[in-house]
């Protein structure tokens, strides 16, 4: 089937949702800091991470479709319990910390434009999102999240509101630039760590299973295997989702580099700082777009973070799971989801510094991503599990390159983060 626009729109699902949720408030903060502190110098990194993300998320989608089960459940055949359970716990902890930082970012952004206290927004967002996930079907949640993904275009629009030298952007996009100093390398590690992150692996596979359940394939036997068209659609969805995710990241870096870095405002700590600094430089419209985009992206990301934790826990511990099940039929699954949201909200009232929270989340993700990526590549390449849908040599090469890159992140994050 030819890749026409109607077909592209028709296949958008788990890949788009995963890609959009990757541009969460903490990610926006990281990209804003990157643009303000390093200018356009890091744009080329996004050309590298795009195929890496597309390959990895495509592998996760294919594993979920072919096995008919979630990623953590499939990994149990490859990892001993003494390793699987600590990795699962680390993913859940990192997700919860990240969700708390995102909720604080959403609350701070909403306060900036409404003057309603931050804590009130945190409660409203947290309770509302938990209620949506508990009371709605997967199809309803997916439909809402897909529409919310449109909010990410706020960052595309903002880049065209400010003055950008697009020839400079193009040059930095295609000509790699590496600065051998601690501050630049620290920022590089942060960008890689927030772009290729473990919760997306589990979320992608889980959503593929949910898609099949929504089609009426309620048993494992009904879900096992996939047609050539289904695999092609899943890869197209994952590719488009990751391209979209990285394009949004690119426009955030471009916006902050063209305004803040160009005017000498290179020391910001968050996207809220970036939005405040943008107001006198680019006007109220850019300020509002940047700020309200933070709220919308949080609405995308929080369900992915706490939902991913719930799937990881339920798959590892043999619990019933699924957003189409009522809470009384999957109590463990929903308990993890709700507790993750409650702990994330509590971080606001415990006055946890969101910047430090993101640091520890990045540390955990950097450590956990390496063995998880290695297992994903191994599963996707195993003909006994994947049959005819095992990864191609090119995909395996990109997969192992991603393992190597994230291995460097895991080592370097301890070496460079926080140094200047």
Helices and strands as residue ranges (DSSP letters): H 5-11, H 14-22, H 25-38, H 43-67, H 71-75, H 81-114, H 118-135, H 138-148, G 149-152, H 153-161, H 166-174, H 182-195, H 198-214, H 220-223, H 228-256, I 257-261, H 271-282, H 284-316, H 331-349, H 354-380, H 383-386, G 387-389, H 393-416
